[in-house]
Amino acid sequence: MKRRHLFSVVVLAVAVFLGSGFSAHPLLGETEAAWTDSEYVTGPISTGTWTTSGYGRSTSGKGTATGGLITLGGNLGGSLIEHPTVQTQLAPGKTTGTVSLADNSGVLLGLPALSRTGSAVQCAAYLVGASASTPCGAAGSDADAETTSTLGLQLNLLSVLGITLIPADAITSTSVKTNARCASTSAATDQPTGTVKVGGAAVAIPAVGANGSATSTSPTTATFVMANVPLLARVEARFSNIKVTSTRAASGSAPFVASSAVSVSFTVEAVTVALSILGEGLVTVILGSTNISVNLSAAQCGLDSSPPVTPLSLVTGQAARVAEPTSTTSTDVPLSTTPPTGTTTPEPSTPESTTPEPTTGEPTKTSAPTATTTSTATTTTAAAATTMPTSPPLTTSTQVDPSGTVIHGPVDSSISAFTTDDGLTCEVAPDADYASEVAVECSDGTTGTVPGSELGPKPTVPGESLLIPLTRDHVTEVVTLESATRT
């Protein structure tokens, strides 16, 4: 039986082989098949984001001036425009170059003016989708910006046909550098660098933490001799309330944004000092107090966000503010030496001694010799003197004002409105949730956010100044509250 089965298999195999080799129609051949069933493919899925928007922004030069009879930037309104360099997702890549900051059109016939000189090397980059481009700074950034500016601001007290006759160097800054870099997982800035002089006096750019603001500590006053006629008169530009502020901010979570800025502010007035063989005589104010603020250098970047549509704001606390009236008098002070024209001498930081002037109704101011005296108390000849205490210099953004924050309302309520020490008033949105970030609207037309926990109910100590982080235009600043209302 087994042999019969085996023989059948062999015969069938031989028949198939012969048929496939000799037949015109092979038994085995190609054919077409229709595929109608669905096919399902699976694979691993991971989480992540793809940045579709962002920016790098580099800028410098924005300035304002208030008070006094002065022009700035050729405008009677008193403002200097900024010169931004911006790169966004609309044109991925990098833009870099030198921007001129010169604006001398403010030198007018017989009218005190401020003229700006200098330039800035600015770079802005947005690199998502532009692999051939490199960042402005360190490798690894998806968007970044750098600004290095050299800026001068000159006070021109008198000019004829564009020729300056009585000048003063209000600001002289060199290589003031800021940067900001943003990546898909982080944001950061570096410590600002550079040199700044106000009225010829060097003012250090203060070091600041990764998120915060710091203000220079000294000097807070300086004097620049604009013109000198021996035994007749001397013209001086006197600077006070000098502040150089550096601000840095970088977010720790998406959307990643970063910013860094350096600005300077001060008050300046011009006076004439009568001279004689007996020394200094009457001091006459010829240009009243003018408050000036200038943004020297700033850089910003952001991912999954858009650049600010408004010009970069000056650092909170540095906006030009109206100066309080200054009590000034005239006294006879012995003169030992007279600084040559164009030299600078820091004014003493001790309180000024003042007395009422019995013979003139025009306010004048005591001028103590700065080259040889060490105490203003030993140089005045007035029989009775009253002292006007000067404001303590700001050391950092966490300095406490001795007068403290004036708080209205019950302590167990949240702050619904506040005013900063530079006069900015902000109100909290009526439906604010103090358990998270709360939105605020400010008197200068800007909006921002403040952590709700900073404005919530909390006990305060009499004389304590409240400091809160205020975020506007992606910049977080620590501001001091002058007053607050709890409701």
C-alpha positions as CSV (number, residue, x, y, z in Angstrom):
1,M,0.0,0.0,0.0
2,K,2.8,2.4,0.9
3,R,4.6,1.6,-2.4
4,R,1.4,2.4,-4.4
5,H,1.1,5.8,-2.7
6,L,4.7,6.7,-3.2
7,F,4.5,5.8,-7.0
8,S,1.5,8.1,-7.4
9,V,3.3,11.1,-5.9
10,V,6.3,10.5,-8.2
11,V,4.1,10.3,-11.3
12,L,2.3,13.5,-10.4
13,A,5.6,15.4,-9.9
14,V,7.0,14.2,-13.3
15,A,3.8,15.3,-15.1
16,V,3.9,18.8,-13.6
17,F,7.6,19.2,-14.5
18,L,7.0,18.1,-18.1
19,G,3.9,20.3,-18.5
20,S,5.6,23.4,-17.3
21,G,8.6,22.9,-19.6
22,F,6.9,22.0,-22.9
23,S,3.5,23.7,-22.7
24,A,2.8,27.1,-24.4
25,H,0.9,28.0,-21.3
26,P,3.0,27.3,-18.2
27,L,1.2,25.9,-15.2
28,L,2.9,28.5,-12.9
29,G,3.1,32.2,-13.8
30,E,2.5,35.8,-12.6
31,T,-0.9,37.2,-11.9
32,E,-2.5,40.4,-10.7
33,A,-4.3,40.7,-7.4
34,A,-6.8,43.3,-6.2
35,W,-6.2,44.6,-2.6
36,T,-9.4,45.8,-1.0
37,D,-8.9,45.3,2.8
38,S,-7.9,48.2,5.2
39,E,-4.3,48.4,6.5
40,Y,-3.6,49.6,10.0
41,V,-0.1,50.9,11.0
42,T,0.9,51.6,14.6
43,G,4.0,53.3,16.1
44,P,5.2,55.2,19.2
45,I,4.0,58.7,19.9
46,S,6.0,61.3,22.0
47,T,5.0,64.7,23.4
48,G,6.6,68.0,22.4
49,T,6.0,71.4,20.8
50,W,6.9,73.0,17.5
51,T,7.6,76.7,17.8
52,T,5.6,78.6,15.1
53,S,6.1,82.2,16.4
54,G,8.7,84.2,18.2
55,Y,11.1,87.1,18.0
56,G,14.4,88.7,18.8
57,R,14.5,92.5,19.5
58,S,17.4,94.8,19.9
59,T,17.0,98.5,20.7
60,S,18.5,101.6,22.3
61,G,18.2,105.4,22.5
62,K,14.6,106.0,23.8
63,G,14.5,109.1,25.9
64,T,12.2,111.5,27.6
65,A,12.6,115.0,29.2
66,T,10.1,116.9,31.4
67,G,10.3,120.2,33.1
68,G,12.4,123.3,32.3
69,L,12.5,125.1,29.0
70,I,14.2,122.6,26.8
71,T,14.0,120.8,23.5
72,L,14.9,117.1,23.0
73,G,15.5,115.5,19.7
74,G,14.4,118.6,17.8
75,N,10.9,118.3,19.3
76,L,9.3,120.7,21.7
77,G,7.5,117.7,23.2
78,G,10.7,116.3,24.6
79,S,11.2,112.7,23.4
80,L,13.9,110.7,21.6
81,I,12.8,107.8,19.5
82,E,14.3,104.3,19.8
83,H,15.9,102.4,16.9
84,P,14.8,98.8,17.1
85,T,16.1,95.8,15.1
86,V,13.5,93.0,15.1
87,Q,13.5,89.5,13.6
88,T,10.3,87.3,13.7
89,Q,8.8,84.1,12.3
90,L,7.6,86.2,9.3
91,A,11.2,86.2,8.0
92,P,13.3,83.6,9.9
93,G,17.0,84.4,10.1
94,K,19.3,87.0,11.6
95,T,19.6,90.8,11.2
96,T,22.7,92.6,12.5
97,G,24.3,96.0,11.8
98,T,25.2,99.4,13.2
99,V,22.4,101.9,13.9
100,S,23.1,105.6,14.2
101,L,21.8,107.3,17.3
102,A,22.7,110.8,16.2
103,D,20.0,113.4,16.7
104,N,21.4,116.9,16.7
105,S,18.4,118.7,15.4
106,G,17.6,119.9,18.9
107,V,20.3,122.5,18.8
108,L,18.2,125.6,18.2
109,L,18.9,129.3,18.3
110,G,18.8,130.6,21.8
111,L,16.8,127.7,23.3
112,P,18.3,125.1,25.7
113,A,18.4,121.7,24.0
114,L,19.6,118.2,24.3
115,S,21.3,116.5,21.4
116,R,22.2,112.8,21.1
117,T,25.2,111.3,19.5
118,G,26.6,107.8,19.1
119,S,25.7,104.4,17.6
120,A,24.6,100.9,18.5
121,V,25.6,97.5,17.2
122,Q,22.3,95.6,17.2
123,C,21.5,92.0,16.4
124,A,18.2,90.1,16.4
125,A,17.5,86.6,15.3
126,Y,14.6,84.1,15.0
127,L,16.1,80.8,13.8
128,V,13.3,78.2,13.7
129,G,13.1,77.2,10.0
130,A,16.4,79.0,9.2
131,S,19.0,76.3,9.9
132,A,21.6,78.1,7.8
133,S,21.7,81.1,10.2
134,T,23.5,81.4,13.5
135,P,22.3,83.1,16.7
136,C,23.5,86.6,17.7
137,G,25.2,85.1,20.8
138,A,25.7,81.6,22.2
139,A,24.8,78.6,20.1
140,G,21.7,76.7,20.9
141,S,19.2,79.6,20.9
142,D,16.1,79.6,18.7
143,A,15.6,83.3,19.1
144,D,18.0,85.9,20.7
145,A,19.1,89.5,20.6
146,E,22.2,91.6,21.6
147,T,22.7,95.3,21.9
148,T,26.0,97.2,22.4
149,S,25.6,101.0,22.4
150,T,27.8,104.0,22.7
151,L,25.6,107.0,23.4
152,G,26.2,110.7,24.3
153,L,23.7,113.2,25.4
154,Q,24.8,116.9,25.5
155,L,23.0,119.8,27.1
156,N,23.3,122.8,24.8
157,L,22.5,125.9,26.9
158,L,23.1,128.4,24.1
159,S,23.7,128.0,20.4
160,V,23.8,130.4,17.5
161,L,23.3,129.1,14.0
162,G,23.8,125.5,15.1
163,I,27.1,126.3,16.9
164,T,27.0,125.2,20.5
165,L,28.4,127.9,22.8
166,I,27.7,126.6,26.3
167,P,27.7,122.8,26.4
168,A,27.6,120.1,29.1
169,D,28.1,116.4,28.8
170,A,24.9,115.1,30.3
171,I,25.5,111.4,29.4
172,T,28.6,109.6,28.1
173,S,28.1,105.9,27.9
174,T,30.5,103.4,26.2
175,S,29.9,99.8,25.1
176,V,26.8,99.2,27.2
177,K,25.9,95.6,26.3
178,T,22.7,93.7,27.0
179,N,21.5,90.3,25.6
180,A,18.7,87.9,25.8
181,R,18.4,84.3,24.5
182,C,15.5,82.0,24.2
183,A,15.4,78.2,23.4
184,S,12.6,75.7,23.2
185,T,13.3,74.7,26.9
186,S,14.8,77.7,28.5
187,A,15.4,81.5,28.5
188,A,18.3,83.5,29.9
189,T,20.3,86.8,30.0
190,D,23.8,87.8,31.0
191,Q,24.9,90.5,33.3
192,P,24.9,93.9,31.5
193,T,28.4,95.5,31.0
194,G,29.8,98.9,30.0
195,T,30.6,102.3,31.4
196,V,28.3,105.3,32.1
197,K,29.0,108.9,33.1
198,V,26.5,111.5,34.1
199,G,27.8,115.1,34.2
200,G,31.3,113.7,33.8
201,A,31.0,111.5,36.9
202,A,31.4,107.8,36.5
203,V,28.4,105.7,37.6
204,A,28.7,101.9,37.8
205,I,26.1,99.7,36.1
206,P,24.8,97.7,39.1
207,A,24.9,93.9,39.1
208,V,21.5,92.3,39.2
209,G,20.1,88.8,39.6
210,A,18.5,86.7,36.8
211,N,15.1,88.2,37.6
212,G,15.1,91.6,39.2
213,S,16.2,95.2,39.0
214,A,19.0,97.1,40.7
215,T,19.9,100.8,40.9
216,S,23.3,102.5,41.3
217,T,24.3,103.7,44.8
218,S,26.7,106.6,44.0
219,P,27.4,109.2,43.0
220,T,23.9,110.7,43.1
221,T,25.1,114.3,42.3
222,A,27.6,115.9,40.0
223,T,28.6,119.3,38.7
224,F,29.8,120.1,35.2
225,V,31.3,123.5,34.5
226,M,30.0,124.8,31.2
227,A,31.7,128.1,31.0
228,N,33.9,130.2,33.3
229,V,34.9,133.9,33.2
230,P,37.4,134.6,36.0
231,L,36.3,137.2,38.5
232,L,33.0,137.5,36.7
233,A,30.8,134.4,36.6
234,R,30.7,130.7,36.1
235,V,28.0,128.6,34.4
236,E,27.3,125.2,35.9
237,A,25.1,122.3,35.1
238,R,24.2,120.6,38.3
239,F,23.0,117.0,38.3
240,S,21.0,115.3,41.0
241,N,19.0,112.1,41.6
242,I,21.4,110.2,39.4
243,K,20.3,106.6,38.9
244,V,21.6,103.9,36.5
245,T,19.3,100.9,36.6
246,S,19.8,97.5,35.2
247,T,16.9,95.0,34.8
248,R,16.9,91.3,33.8
249,A,14.1,88.9,33.4
250,A,13.8,85.3,32.1
251,S,10.8,83.0,32.3
252,G,11.2,79.5,33.8
253,S,8.4,77.9,31.8
254,A,6.8,78.2,28.4
255,P,6.3,80.5,26.7
256,F,10.0,81.3,27.1
257,V,10.8,85.0,27.1
258,A,13.8,87.0,28.3
259,S,14.8,90.7,28.5
260,S,17.7,92.8,29.7
261,A,17.9,96.6,29.8
262,V,20.1,99.4,31.2
263,S,18.7,102.9,31.6
264,V,19.8,106.2,33.2
265,S,17.8,109.0,34.8
266,F,18.7,112.3,36.6
267,T,17.6,115.8,37.2
268,V,19.6,118.7,35.8
269,E,19.5,122.5,36.3
270,A,21.8,125.2,35.0
271,V,22.9,128.1,37.2
272,T,25.3,131.1,37.0
273,V,27.6,131.8,40.0
274,A,28.8,135.4,40.4
275,L,32.5,135.6,41.1
276,S,34.7,138.3,42.6
277,I,38.0,138.6,44.5
278,L,36.0,137.8,47.6
279,G,34.8,134.5,46.2
280,E,31.4,133.2,45.0
281,G,28.4,135.4,45.2
282,L,24.8,135.2,43.9
283,V,23.7,131.9,42.4
284,T,21.0,132.4,39.7
285,V,19.0,129.6,38.1
286,I,18.9,130.1,34.4
287,L,17.4,126.7,33.5
288,G,15.0,125.1,35.9
289,S,14.9,121.5,37.0
290,T,14.6,119.2,34.0
291,N,14.1,115.4,34.5
292,I,15.7,113.2,31.9
293,S,15.6,109.4,31.3
294,V,17.3,107.5,28.5
295,N,17.3,103.8,27.6
296,L,21.0,103.0,26.9
297,S,20.7,99.4,25.8
298,A,18.0,96.7,25.7
299,A,17.5,93.2,24.3
300,Q,14.4,90.9,24.2
301,C,13.5,87.6,22.8
302,G,10.5,85.2,23.0
303,L,9.2,81.9,21.6
304,D,5.5,81.2,21.1
305,S,4.9,85.0,21.6
306,S,4.9,88.2,19.7
307,P,7.2,91.3,20.1
308,P,5.8,94.3,21.9
309,V,3.9,96.6,19.6
310,T,4.9,99.6,21.5
311,P,8.4,101.1,22.0
312,L,10.4,99.5,24.8
313,S,9.3,101.0,28.0
314,L,11.9,102.7,30.2
315,V,12.5,100.8,33.4
316,T,9.9,101.4,36.1
317,G,11.2,104.0,38.4
318,Q,13.2,105.7,35.7
319,A,10.4,107.4,33.8
320,A,10.8,111.2,33.8
321,R,9.0,112.6,36.8
322,V,8.1,116.2,37.9
323,A,10.7,117.4,40.4
324,E,9.7,118.8,43.7
325,P,10.4,122.5,44.3
326,T,14.0,123.0,45.6
327,S,14.6,125.4,48.4
328,T,17.5,127.6,47.3
329,T,19.3,130.6,48.7
330,S,22.3,132.9,48.0
331,T,25.3,133.2,50.4
332,D,28.8,134.4,50.1
333,V,31.3,131.5,50.1
334,P,35.1,131.9,50.1
335,L,36.5,130.7,46.8
336,S,39.8,128.9,46.9
337,T,40.1,127.4,43.4
338,T,37.9,127.5,40.3
339,P,37.6,124.4,38.2
340,P,38.6,124.9,34.5
341,T,35.9,124.9,31.9
342,G,34.7,121.4,30.9
343,T,35.9,119.7,34.2
344,T,33.6,117.8,36.6
345,T,33.6,117.6,40.3
346,P,31.2,115.4,42.4
347,E,29.1,117.5,44.7
348,P,29.2,116.7,48.4
349,S,26.6,114.2,49.4
350,T,25.9,116.0,52.8
351,P,22.7,118.0,53.1
352,E,22.9,121.5,51.7
353,S,22.8,124.5,54.1
354,T,20.3,127.2,53.0
355,T,19.1,130.6,54.3
356,P,16.4,133.0,53.0
357,E,17.8,135.7,50.7
358,P,16.8,139.0,52.1
359,T,17.4,141.2,49.0
360,T,16.0,139.3,46.1
361,G,12.8,137.5,45.3
362,E,14.4,135.1,42.9
363,P,15.3,131.8,44.3
364,T,19.0,131.0,44.2
365,K,21.2,128.2,45.5
366,T,24.3,127.9,47.7
367,S,27.3,126.5,45.8
368,A,30.0,125.1,48.0
369,P,33.6,124.7,46.7
370,T,34.1,121.2,45.5
371,A,37.8,121.1,45.0
372,T,39.1,122.0,48.5
373,T,36.3,121.8,51.1
374,T,35.3,118.7,52.9
375,S,32.2,120.0,54.7
376,T,29.5,122.4,53.6
377,A,29.0,123.5,57.2
378,T,32.4,125.2,57.4
379,T,32.0,127.3,54.3
380,T,28.6,129.1,54.8
381,T,28.7,132.5,56.4
382,A,24.9,132.7,57.2
383,A,24.0,133.3,60.8
384,A,21.2,130.8,60.8
385,A,20.9,127.8,58.5
386,T,18.3,125.1,58.0
387,T,19.2,121.8,56.4
388,M,17.2,120.1,53.7
389,P,17.9,116.3,53.9
390,T,18.6,114.7,50.6
391,S,16.9,111.5,49.5
392,P,18.8,108.4,50.4
393,P,20.3,106.7,47.3
394,L,18.7,103.5,46.1
395,T,21.1,100.6,46.6
396,T,18.9,97.9,45.0
397,S,15.3,97.3,44.2
398,T,14.7,96.0,47.7
399,Q,15.6,99.1,49.6
400,V,13.0,100.2,52.1
401,D,11.7,103.7,52.1
402,P,11.7,105.0,55.7
403,S,8.3,106.5,55.3
404,G,6.8,103.1,54.2
405,T,3.8,102.3,52.1
406,V,0.6,104.1,53.0
407,I,-2.2,101.5,53.0
408,H,-5.9,102.2,53.1
409,G,-8.5,99.6,53.9
410,P,-8.8,96.6,56.2
411,V,-5.8,94.3,56.5
412,D,-7.8,91.2,55.8
413,S,-8.7,92.5,52.3
414,S,-6.8,92.3,49.0
415,I,-5.1,95.2,47.3
416,S,-7.3,96.5,44.5
417,A,-5.2,99.5,43.5
418,F,-1.7,100.8,44.1
419,T,0.7,103.7,43.3
420,T,4.4,103.2,42.8
421,D,7.1,105.4,44.2
422,D,7.5,107.0,40.7
423,G,3.9,107.9,40.4
424,L,2.6,105.0,38.3
425,T,-1.0,104.1,39.4
426,C,-2.4,100.6,38.6
427,E,-5.8,99.1,39.2
428,V,-6.6,95.4,39.5
429,A,-9.3,94.0,37.3
430,P,-12.6,93.7,39.2
431,D,-13.0,89.9,38.6
432,A,-9.4,89.1,39.5
433,D,-8.6,85.7,41.0
434,Y,-5.9,86.3,43.6
435,A,-5.1,82.7,43.7
436,S,-3.1,83.2,40.4
437,E,-1.7,86.0,38.3
438,V,-3.9,89.1,38.4
439,A,-4.2,91.6,35.5
440,V,-3.7,95.3,36.2
441,E,-4.3,98.4,34.1
442,C,-1.8,101.3,34.7
443,S,-2.1,105.1,34.3
444,D,0.4,105.3,31.5
445,G,-1.8,103.2,29.3
446,T,0.0,99.9,29.7
447,T,-1.3,96.6,31.1
448,G,0.5,94.0,33.2
449,T,0.3,91.2,35.7
450,V,1.2,90.8,39.4
451,P,1.2,87.5,41.4
452,G,-2.1,87.4,43.3
453,S,-0.3,86.3,46.5
454,E,1.7,89.6,46.5
455,L,-1.6,91.6,46.7
456,G,-3.6,89.3,49.0
457,P,-4.4,89.9,52.6
458,K,-1.2,90.1,54.8
459,P,-0.1,91.9,57.9
460,T,2.2,94.9,57.5
461,V,4.6,96.7,59.9
462,P,4.3,100.5,60.2
463,G,7.0,102.1,58.1
464,E,7.4,99.0,55.9
465,S,7.6,99.5,52.2
466,L,5.8,96.9,50.1
467,L,7.7,95.6,47.0
468,I,5.9,93.6,44.3
469,P,7.0,92.1,40.9
470,L,5.2,93.9,38.1
471,T,5.4,92.4,34.6
472,R,4.8,94.6,31.5
473,D,5.9,94.0,27.9
474,H,7.5,90.7,29.0
475,V,9.7,92.6,31.5
476,T,9.4,91.8,35.2
477,E,10.4,94.6,37.6
478,V,10.4,94.9,41.3
479,V,8.6,98.1,42.2
480,T,8.1,99.9,45.5
481,L,4.6,100.9,46.5
482,E,4.0,104.4,47.7
483,S,0.4,103.7,48.6
484,A,-2.1,100.9,48.2
485,T,-5.9,100.5,48.7
486,R,-7.4,97.3,50.1
487,T,-11.1,96.7,49.4
